[in-house]
Amino acid sequence: METPNATYHRPVMLQECLEGLDLQPNGRYVDVTFGGGGHSWAILERLGPEGHLYSFDQDADAERQAQRLLAGPQADRFTFIRANFGELQAELERRGAAPVDGLLADLGVSSYQFDTPERGFSTRFDGPLDMRMNPDEGPTAADVVNEYGEAELHRIFGMYGEVTNARTLAKAVVQSRGGRGIETIADLKKAIASCTPRGKENKYLAQVFQALRIEVNNELTVLEAMLEQAAQVLRPGGRLVVMSYHSLEDRLVKNYLGTGKFFGEVDKDLFGNPQKPFEVLTRKPVTASEEELQLNNRARSAKLRVGVRNDFVIKSKH
């Protein structure tokens, strides 16, 4: 099978992800973030004739990349699902695919998305303020900055971007969007120039963009839904491998694996036994090696956590 183009997408911590999944040749696996296909390709390479991989992505560009795998020699072991991973359980059950032996989620924006100016994910280019993971539907980042009230923008920048001057930033956006509005990355940079700390422009803009991207794609709510559904679709002993790129995501993953909840302490039964769906295999998150960081700077913020599904039975919320 042809190796995916590394310039399109270089998979982060590939070997660590594969080890976390504990791949069995005849197992059934899910990659809920197909992206450029690097992780999916590597999983397929290790599956035998009875194995199968189901890969999710809501991006049309990812679907086009998936056609290369569907045209390859292992096409009968691969199913691409054009859907948000918040629909994980319903999509797998519709295909009779549950339970599965392992599930991988790489929560980062793909290299292709970052490097395509018209997608609006990167501060390095000018382009439309879009930031939608699915560019075919839903409000854009431009819609958010032009239509949200000052209080709502303050909340988003402070909560999702962890911006220290979120109130001042929100006020600057509202004051600058009169007339033709804020439609491009250059427009936004100009609108918030007075709020951007000198010498820390890149980090600050990354926080602002993170906040908008999370809001546009409803990322944290969808992540919570996916984690809860992963507990439903994984068999006992199955592996959940999640790679996150900022503290908000990582906190949700860490809490859910550790307690079965996103906030608060783990529930216990009358005998003091923890009532949670996963046992944590990574007490500390796995991070990229120095060798990988030299090849792929985007791996620098990645944190990998692994859990194994235990026998605790929970009722589905979905």
ZIHU-V127361 format. One record per residue. N is the residue number from 1. RES is the residue in one letter. SS is DSSP state (h for helix, s for strand, l for the rest). Layout:
# ZIHU-V127361
N&RES&SS / N&RES&SS
This chain:
# ZIHU-V127361
1&M&l / 2&E&l / 3&T&l / 4&P&l / 5&N&l / 6&A&l / 7&T&l / 8&Y&l / 9&H&l / 10&R&l / 11&P&l / 12&V&l / 13&M&l / 14&L&h / 15&Q&h / 16&E&h / 17&C&h / 18&L&h / 19&E&h / 20&G&h / 21&L&h / 22&D&l / 23&L&l / 24&Q&l / 25&P&l / 26&N&l / 27&G&l / 28&R&s / 29&Y&s / 30&V&s / 31&D&s / 32&V&l / 33&T&l / 34&F&l / 35&G&l / 36&G&l / 37&G&l / 38&G&h / 39&H&h / 40&S&h / 41&W&h / 42&A&h / 43&I&h / 44&L&h / 45&E&h / 46&R&l / 47&L&l / 48&G&l / 49&P&l / 50&E&l / 51&G&l / 52&H&s / 53&L&s / 54&Y&s / 55&S&s / 56&F&s / 57&D&l / 58&Q&l / 59&D&l / 60&A&h / 61&D&h / 62&A&h / 63&E&h / 64&R&h / 65&Q&h / 66&A&h / 67&Q&h / 68&R&h / 69&L&h / 70&L&h / 71&A&l / 72&G&l / 73&P&l / 74&Q&l / 75&A&h / 76&D&h / 77&R&h / 78&F&s / 79&T&s / 80&F&s / 81&I&s / 82&R&l / 83&A&l / 84&N&l / 85&F&h / 86&G&h / 87&E&h / 88&L&h / 89&Q&h / 90&A&h / 91&E&h / 92&L&h / 93&E&h / 94&R&h / 95&R&l / 96&G&l / 97&A&l / 98&A&l / 99&P&l / 100&V&s / 101&D&s / 102&G&s / 103&L&s / 104&L&s / 105&A&s / 106&D&s / 107&L&l / 108&G&l / 109&V&l / 110&S&l / 111&S&h / 112&Y&h / 113&Q&h / 114&F&h / 115&D&h / 116&T&l / 117&P&h / 118&E&h / 119&R&h / 120&G&l / 121&F&l / 122&S&l / 123&T&l / 124&R&l / 125&F&l / 126&D&l / 127&G&l / 128&P&s / 129&L&l / 130&D&l / 131&M&l / 132&R&l / 133&M&l / 134&N&l / 135&P&l / 136&D&l / 137&E&l / 138&G&l / 139&P&l / 140&T&l / 141&A&h / 142&A&h / 143&D&h / 144&V&h / 145&V&h / 146&N&h / 147&E&h / 148&Y&l / 149&G&l / 150&E&h / 151&A&h / 152&E&h / 153&L&h / 154&H&h / 155&R&h / 156&I&h / 157&F&h / 158&G&h / 159&M&h / 160&Y&l / 161&G&l / 162&E&l / 163&V&l / 164&T&l / 165&N&l / 166&A&h / 167&R&h / 168&T&h / 169&L&h / 170&A&h / 171&K&h / 172&A&h / 173&V&h / 174&V&h / 175&Q&h / 176&S&h / 177&R&l / 178&G&l / 179&G&l / 180&R&l / 181&G&l / 182&I&l / 183&E&l / 184&T&s / 185&I&h / 186&A&h / 187&D&h / 188&L&h / 189&K&h / 190&K&h / 191&A&h / 192&I&l / 193&A&h / 194&S&h / 195&C&h / 196&T&l / 197&P&l / 198&R&l / 199&G&l / 200&K&l / 201&E&h / 202&N&h / 203&K&h / 204&Y&h / 205&L&h / 206&A&h / 207&Q&h / 208&V&h / 209&F&h / 210&Q&h / 211&A&h / 212&L&h / 213&R&h / 214&I&h / 215&E&h / 216&V&h / 217&N&h / 218&N&l / 219&E&h / 220&L&h / 221&T&h / 222&V&h / 223&L&h / 224&E&h / 225&A&h / 226&M&h / 227&L&h / 228&E&h / 229&Q&h / 230&A&h / 231&A&h / 232&Q&h / 233&V&h / 234&L&s / 235&R&s / 236&P&s / 237&G&s / 238&G&s / 239&R&s / 240&L&s / 241&V&s / 242&V&s / 243&M&s / 244&S&s / 245&Y&l / 246&H&l / 247&S&h / 248&L&h / 249&E&h / 250&D&h / 251&R&h / 252&L&h / 253&V&h / 254&K&h / 255&N&h / 256&Y&h / 257&L&h / 258&G&h / 259&T&h / 260&G&l / 261&K&l / 262&F&l / 263&F&l / 264&G&l / 265&E&l / 266&V&l / 267&D&l / 268&K&s / 269&D&l / 270&L&l / 271&F&l / 272&G&l / 273&N&l / 274&P&s / 275&Q&l / 276&K&l / 277&P&l / 278&F&s / 279&E&s / 280&V&s / 281&L&l / 282&T&l / 283&R&l / 284&K&l / 285&P&l / 286&V&s / 287&T&l / 288&A&l / 289&S&l / 290&E&h / 291&E&h / 292&E&h / 293&L&h / 294&Q&h / 295&L&h / 296&N&l / 297&N&h / 298&R&h / 299&A&h / 300&R&l / 301&S&l / 302&A&l / 303&K&s / 304&L&s / 305&R&s / 306&V&s / 307&G&s / 308&V&s / 309&R&s / 310&N&l / 311&D&l / 312&F&l / 313&V&l / 314&I&l / 315&K&l / 316&S&l / 317&K&l / 318&H&l
